[in-house]
Amino acid sequence: MASCADEPTAAEREAISDAKIAAVEAAQIVPAEELAPQPISYEMASREGFTGAGCSFTPAGSAEGPVLVTGPDLAYMRLNDQTVQFAADKGSAQLPLDSWSKYVGKARSLQLVFDNSAGIPGEIETVRFDGALLNVRDENDRTIYEANGTAECGS
């Protein structure tokens, strides 16, 4: 009787094994978080010590202020009522005032992109760059926040 049973072929056993492996791997991937950066006020930046020369990014349509502040060595975002630091990737493109286009954090990385040649003089010692793009990625290189807006660089 045993010889009459329908045993899977080697190819079928391999397909079943591959499907089981894929199911286990899929179960281990955590869904991408939803990122909602909070505005950084000048008072908050002063209190936490990240003022000075650099750039900031404000999403289009926001009247609440920037969600990113960059500098020569670090960038800062406010996430879930916590200030999160990112280290400058000094191999990336340099932005005005010793800021950089890429910064890397413990669980996320970010990229700020704008046309350096399209600056519009702003208020006291600042230059505004319309059409800036901020992209934040998680540790699995998935985009978790992306916004168009304005970058402003000054000292």
C-alpha positions as CSV (number, residue, x, y, z in Angstrom):
1,M,0.0,0.0,0.0
2,A,2.8,2.4,0.8
3,S,4.1,2.3,-2.7
4,C,0.7,3.3,-4.1
5,A,0.6,6.6,-2.0
6,D,1.1,9.8,-3.9
7,E,4.5,11.0,-2.7
8,P,5.5,14.5,-3.8
9,T,8.3,14.6,-6.3
10,A,11.7,16.2,-5.5
11,A,10.6,19.4,-7.3
12,E,7.3,19.5,-5.3
13,R,9.1,19.0,-2.0
14,E,11.5,21.8,-2.9
15,A,8.6,24.1,-3.8
16,I,6.9,23.4,-0.5
17,S,10.1,24.0,1.4
18,D,10.7,27.3,-0.5
19,A,7.1,28.4,0.3
20,K,7.6,27.6,4.0
21,I,10.9,29.5,4.1
22,A,9.3,32.5,2.4
23,A,6.4,32.5,4.9
24,V,8.8,32.5,7.8
25,E,10.9,35.3,6.3
26,A,7.8,37.4,5.6
27,A,6.5,37.0,9.1
28,Q,9.8,38.4,10.4
29,I,9.6,41.7,8.5
30,V,8.1,44.4,10.6
31,P,5.8,46.7,8.8
32,A,7.2,50.2,8.1
33,E,6.5,52.7,10.8
34,E,4.5,55.8,10.0
35,L,6.6,58.8,10.7
36,A,5.1,62.1,11.7
37,P,7.9,64.6,12.4
38,Q,7.0,67.4,14.8
39,P,8.0,71.1,14.2
40,I,11.2,72.3,15.9
41,S,10.7,75.8,17.4
42,Y,13.6,78.2,17.7
43,E,13.2,78.1,21.5
44,M,13.5,74.3,21.5
45,A,16.5,74.4,19.3
46,S,18.2,77.0,21.5
47,R,17.3,75.1,24.7
48,E,18.7,71.8,23.3
49,G,21.8,73.4,21.8
50,F,21.4,72.9,18.1
51,T,21.4,76.4,16.8
52,G,24.1,77.9,14.6
53,A,25.1,77.7,11.0
54,G,23.2,75.1,9.0
55,C,20.0,74.5,7.2
56,S,16.4,73.6,8.1
57,F,13.5,72.0,6.2
58,T,9.9,73.0,6.4
59,P,7.2,70.9,4.6
60,A,5.1,72.7,2.0
61,G,1.9,74.1,3.5
62,S,3.2,74.0,7.1
63,A,3.0,77.2,9.2
64,E,4.4,75.5,12.3
65,G,8.1,75.6,11.4
66,P,10.9,73.2,10.3
67,V,10.8,69.5,11.0
68,L,14.6,69.1,10.3
69,V,17.6,71.2,11.4
70,T,21.0,70.3,10.0
71,G,24.5,71.3,10.9
72,P,28.1,70.4,10.1
73,D,28.1,67.2,12.2
74,L,24.5,66.5,13.2
75,A,21.0,66.8,12.1
76,Y,17.9,66.9,14.4
77,M,14.3,65.8,14.0
78,R,11.5,65.8,16.6
79,L,9.7,62.4,16.6
80,N,7.2,61.3,19.2
81,D,8.1,64.2,21.5
82,Q,11.8,63.1,21.4
83,T,14.7,64.8,19.7
84,V,16.4,62.3,17.4
85,Q,20.0,62.9,16.2
86,F,21.5,61.9,12.9
87,A,25.2,61.9,12.1
88,A,26.4,63.7,8.9
89,D,27.5,61.5,6.0
90,K,30.4,63.6,5.0
91,G,30.8,61.6,1.8
92,S,27.5,62.9,0.6
93,A,26.9,66.1,-1.3
94,Q,27.7,69.3,0.7
95,L,25.0,71.8,1.2
96,P,25.5,75.4,2.2
97,L,27.1,76.3,5.6
98,D,28.8,72.9,6.0
99,S,25.6,70.9,6.0
100,W,25.3,67.7,4.1
101,S,22.7,66.0,2.0
102,K,22.7,62.7,4.0
103,Y,22.6,62.0,7.7
104,V,22.4,58.6,9.4
105,G,20.8,57.7,12.7
106,K,20.4,54.5,14.8
107,A,17.3,53.3,13.1
108,R,16.8,55.8,10.2
109,S,18.6,57.8,7.6
110,L,17.6,60.9,5.8
111,Q,18.4,62.8,2.7
112,L,17.8,66.5,2.0
113,V,17.9,67.5,-1.6
114,F,17.7,70.9,-3.2
115,D,19.3,73.0,-6.0
116,N,22.1,74.9,-4.3
117,S,22.2,77.4,-7.2
118,A,18.5,78.4,-6.8
119,G,18.8,80.2,-3.5
120,I,16.6,83.3,-2.8
121,P,18.0,85.7,-0.2
122,G,15.8,85.7,2.9
123,E,15.7,87.4,6.2
124,I,18.9,88.2,8.1
125,E,21.8,86.2,6.7
126,T,19.6,83.4,5.3
127,V,19.0,81.9,1.9
128,R,15.8,80.0,1.0
129,F,15.6,77.1,-1.4
130,D,12.1,76.3,-2.7
131,G,11.5,72.8,-4.1
132,A,13.5,71.0,-1.5
133,L,12.8,67.3,-0.8
134,L,13.2,65.4,2.5
135,N,13.3,61.6,2.4
136,V,13.6,59.5,5.6
137,R,14.2,55.8,5.4
138,D,14.1,53.0,7.9
139,E,16.7,50.4,8.7
140,N,15.2,48.2,5.8
141,D,15.8,51.1,3.4
142,R,12.0,51.8,3.1
143,T,10.8,55.3,2.7
144,I,8.8,56.2,5.9
145,Y,8.5,59.9,5.3
146,E,8.8,62.1,2.3
147,A,7.9,65.7,1.8
148,N,8.5,68.6,-0.6
149,G,9.0,71.9,1.0
150,T,11.5,74.7,1.6
151,A,15.0,74.6,2.9
152,E,16.5,77.6,4.6
153,C,20.2,78.0,5.3
154,G,21.7,80.6,7.5
155,S,23.8,81.2,10.6
